[in-house]
Amino acid sequence: MSDTAKAMVLASFIGDALALGPHWEYDTTALAQRFGPVTGFIDPPADSYHAGKKAGELTHYGDQTLVLLDSLAARGRFDLEDFATRWQQLFAAYDGYIDGATRMTLKIFNFGEGPANSGSNSSDLSGAARVSPLVYALRHDLPALVDAARAQAKMTHNHARVIEGAEFFARTAWAVLGGKSPEAALMQAAEAGYASAPINQWLEMGLASAGQDTVEAIAGFGQTCHIEEAMPGVIHLIARYPRDLPACLTHNVMAGGDSAARGLLAGMVVGAASGLAGLPKAWVEGLAARKVIEEDLQVIATR
């Protein structure tokens, strides 16, 4: 098992889990007063969207990413039908928050559509944020990785910019695993060409903000789930903290809003750059799904 690739996946899940408690708190002053500097996993408060979950667990984004990892381990390849079946089973009796994109996708499945045509029209970044398991499993086959990243996004988010965002970040993480610096990887991934998403514009915005305070930069881009606001924020995090995972993920949470989707992607890329040595031991050990994640990664690595 590649330690760097393993770090990439663990860091992505950690980015989601760190955001669990303060997720979707948009007032950063109130967030800081209520939670203090978020440097570890915390229980979601009673009024949270994720009330009932515990510190170290995943948001509904992370839970879906784990389903994708489970599918890859079970099937030995990316199997959209299997992922779709497991994804629907996750939400059949889900004791957690179910967002609008998920509710719409479930309705479309119930109408009889298959996973190639089941996606909502949501522009949320979360549809692009599940890709770290695919990068791990398909890191030796870039065309297959691109196809799979796009397909898994389209299954729930049939929005051209989200689909292309999934490809962009899959290409970025792939390039980091291949030895590129995070910034060079971002620039290389942008060269692939995208028909709908203004990737170069988002890249320029994110890179130009690398010297700014993260809370201010992400407030300027927008803290919401929508890809138009969230993409430059993720790029900012990668550019500002290219090999410093603790700073990257801590400042991401303190910037508020949809920190979980940003954390999945920024954690993936910065984790790939920093390797296992860059992952705080307390975060790895406190990740509730750690055992399942590591077992799945081992199965995939031995196929």
C-alpha positions in Angstrom: 0.0 0.0 0.0 1.4 3.4 -0.9 1.8 5.4 2.3 1.3 8.7 0.4 -1.9 7.5 -1.3 -3.1 6.2 2.1 -2.4 9.6 3.7 -4.4 11.3 0.9 -7.5 9.2 1.7 -7.2 9.5 5.5 -6.7 13.2 5.2 -9.7 13.7 3.1 -11.9 11.9 5.6 -10.3 13.8 8.4 -11.2 17.1 6.7 -14.8 16.1 6.7 -14.8 14.8 10.3 -13.2 18.0 11.6 -16.0 20.0 10.1 -18.7 17.9 11.7 -19.4 20.0 14.8 -19.4 23.5 13.4 -20.6 22.5 9.9 -22.7 25.2 8.2 -22.1 27.9 10.8 -21.7 30.9 8.6 -21.0 33.6 11.3 -17.3 33.1 11.8 -17.3 35.4 14.9 -20.0 33.3 16.5 -18.2 30.1 15.4 -15.0 31.2 17.1 -16.9 32.2 20.3 -18.9 29.0 20.4 -16.3 26.4 19.4 -13.0 28.2 19.9 -10.1 27.2 17.6 -11.2 23.9 16.2 -8.1 21.8 16.4 -9.7 18.4 17.0 -12.9 16.4 16.6 -15.9 17.7 18.5 -19.5 16.6 19.1 -22.1 18.5 17.0 -24.3 20.6 19.3 -28.0 19.8 19.8 -29.0 22.4 17.2 -26.6 21.2 14.6 -27.6 19.6 11.3 -25.6 16.6 12.5 -27.0 16.3 16.0 -26.7 12.8 17.3 -23.4 12.1 15.7 -20.2 11.9 17.8 -16.8 13.5 17.6 -14.7 11.8 14.9 -17.7 10.6 12.9 -18.4 11.8 9.3 -20.9 14.1 7.9 -23.3 12.9 5.2 -20.7 13.8 2.6 -18.1 11.6 4.3 -20.5 8.8 4.8 -21.2 8.7 1.0 -17.4 8.8 0.3 -17.0 5.8 2.6 -19.7 4.0 0.7 -17.7 4.6 -2.5 -14.6 3.2 -0.8 -16.5 0.2 0.4 -17.7 -0.4 -3.2 -14.2 -0.2 -4.6 -12.9 -2.7 -2.1 -15.8 -5.1 -2.6 -15.8 -5.0 -6.4 -12.1 -4.5 -7.1 -13.0 -1.7 -9.6 -15.3 1.2 -10.0 -18.8 -0.2 -10.5 -21.4 2.6 -10.8 -24.3 0.2 -10.3 -22.8 -1.2 -7.1 -22.0 2.2 -5.8 -25.6 3.3 -6.6 -27.0 0.3 -4.8 -24.9 0.9 -1.7 -25.6 4.6 -1.8 -29.3 4.0 -1.8 -29.0 1.5 1.0 -27.1 4.1 3.1 -30.0 6.5 2.9 -32.8 3.9 3.2 -32.7 4.3 7.0 -30.2 7.1 7.5 -30.0 8.6 10.9 -28.5 11.8 9.9 -29.0 14.9 7.7 -30.2 14.3 4.1 -29.6 17.3 1.9 -31.6 18.5 -1.1 -29.4 16.9 -3.8 -29.7 13.5 -2.0 -33.5 13.8 -1.6 -33.9 14.6 -5.3 -31.6 11.8 -6.4 -33.5 9.3 -4.3 -36.7 10.5 -5.9 -35.3 10.0 -9.4 -34.1 6.5 -8.5 -37.6 5.8 -7.2 -38.9 6.9 -10.6 -36.9 4.0 -12.1 -33.9 5.8 -13.5 -30.5 4.2 -13.4 -27.4 5.8 -11.9 -26.2 7.3 -15.2 -29.4 9.5 -15.2 -30.3 9.8 -11.5 -28.5 13.0 -10.6 -30.2 16.1 -9.2 -29.5 19.5 -10.8 -27.6 20.6 -7.7 -24.5 22.8 -8.1 -23.1 21.9 -4.7 -19.4 21.1 -4.5 -20.2 18.0 -2.4 -20.9 15.9 -5.5 -17.3 16.5 -6.6 -15.8 16.0 -3.1 -16.0 12.2 -2.9 -13.1 11.4 -5.2 -10.2 10.4 -2.9 -11.1 6.7 -2.9 -11.1 6.8 -6.7 -7.8 8.5 -6.9 -6.4 5.8 -4.6 -7.8 2.9 -6.5 -7.2 4.2 -10.0 -4.0 6.2 -9.6 -2.3 4.1 -12.2 -5.0 4.6 -14.8 -5.7 8.3 -15.3 -8.4 7.9 -18.1 -10.3 5.5 -15.9 -9.9 7.8 -12.9 -11.3 10.7 -14.9 -14.3 8.7 -16.1 -15.1 7.3 -12.7 -14.7 10.7 -11.0 -17.2 12.2 -13.4 -19.6 9.3 -13.2 -19.8 9.3 -9.4 -20.5 13.0 -9.4 -23.1 12.8 -12.1 -25.0 10.1 -10.2 -26.1 12.7 -7.6 -25.2 16.0 -9.1 -26.0 16.1 -12.8 -24.6 19.6 -13.2 -21.8 20.2 -15.7 -19.6 22.3 -13.4 -19.8 19.8 -10.6 -18.9 17.0 -12.9 -15.9 18.9 -14.3 -15.0 20.0 -10.7 -14.7 16.3 -9.8 -12.4 15.7 -12.8 -10.3 18.7 -11.9 -9.6 17.7 -8.3 -9.1 14.0 -9.3 -6.5 15.1 -11.8 -4.9 17.4 -9.1 -4.6 14.7 -6.5 -3.3 12.3 -9.1 -0.6 14.8 -10.1 0.5 15.3 -6.5 0.8 11.5 -6.0 3.0 11.6 -9.1 5.4 14.0 -7.5 4.1 17.5 -8.5 3.8 20.2 -5.9 0.2 21.1 -5.0 0.3 24.4 -7.0 1.9 22.7 -10.0 -0.7 19.9 -9.8 -3.5 22.5 -9.8 -2.1 24.2 -12.8 -1.5 20.9 -14.7 -5.1 19.8 -13.9 -6.4 23.0 -15.3 -4.7 22.3 -18.7 -7.1 19.4 -19.3 -9.7 21.8 -20.7 -13.3 22.1 -19.4 -16.3 22.9 -21.5 -18.5 24.5 -18.7 -16.6 25.2 -15.5 -14.4 28.4 -15.5 -11.6 26.4 -14.0 -8.9 28.9 -15.0 -10.8 31.8 -13.5 -11.4 29.9 -10.2 -7.7 28.8 -10.2 -6.5 32.4 -10.7 -8.8 33.6 -7.9 -7.7 30.9 -5.5 -4.0 31.3 -6.2 -4.1 35.1 -6.0 -5.6 34.8 -2.5 -2.8 32.6 -1.1 -1.4 35.4 1.0 -4.7 36.4 2.5 -6.1 35.3 5.8 -8.2 32.3 5.2 -11.4 33.5 7.0 -11.3 36.7 4.9 -10.5 35.0 1.7 -13.3 32.4 1.9 -15.7 35.1 3.1 -14.9 37.0 -0.1 -15.4 34.0 -2.3 -18.5 32.9 -0.5 -19.0 30.2 2.2 -21.9 28.3 0.6 -22.1 24.8 -0.9 -22.3 26.1 -4.5 -19.3 25.3 -6.6 -18.9 28.8 -7.9 -18.1 30.0 -4.4 -16.5 26.9 -3.0 -14.0 26.0 -5.7 -11.8 29.1 -5.2 -11.9 28.5 -1.5 -10.6 25.0 -1.9 -7.8 26.3 -4.2 -7.0 29.0 -1.7 -6.6 26.4 1.1 -4.3 24.2 -1.1 -2.2 27.2 -2.2 -1.9 28.7 1.2 -1.1 25.5 3.1 0.4 23.2 0.5 2.1 20.8 2.9 0.7 21.8 6.3 -2.4 19.7 6.8 -3.2 20.8 10.4 -3.2 24.5 9.4 -5.1 23.8 6.2 -7.9 21.9 7.9 -8.1 24.0 11.1 -8.4 27.3 9.2 -10.9 25.7 6.8 -13.2 24.9 9.7 -12.8 28.4 11.2 -13.8 29.9 7.8 -17.3 28.5 8.3 -20.0 27.6 5.9 -19.7 24.3 4.0 -16.4 23.4 5.5 -17.0 19.7 5.1 -17.0 19.7 1.3 -14.0 22.0 1.2 -12.2 19.8 3.8 -12.7 16.6 1.8 -11.0 18.1 -1.2 -8.3 20.3 0.4 -7.5 17.4 2.8 -7.1 15.1 -0.1 -4.6 17.2 -2.0 -2.6 18.5 1.0 -2.6 15.0 2.6 -1.2 13.6 -0.6 1.6 16.2 -0.5 2.4 15.9 3.3 2.2 12.1 3.5 1.5 10.1 6.7 4.1 12.0 8.6 2.0 15.2 8.1 -1.2 13.7 9.6 -1.6 14.5 13.4 -1.6 11.2 15.3 -4.6 12.3 17.4 -6.7 13.0 14.2 -5.9 9.6 12.7 -6.6 7.7 15.9 -9.8 9.7 16.6 -11.3 9.1 13.2 -14.2 6.8 13.9 -14.1 5.1 10.5 -10.4 4.6 10.6 -10.4 0.8 10.8 -12.9 0.4 8.0 -11.0 2.9 5.8 -7.7 1.2 6.4 -9.1 -2.3 5.8 -10.7 -1.2 2.5 -7.5 0.4 1.4 -5.6 -2.8 2.2 -8.0 -4.8 0.2 -7.8 -2.5 -2.8 -4.0 -2.4 -2.6 -3.7 -6.2 -2.7 -5.9 -6.8 -5.8 
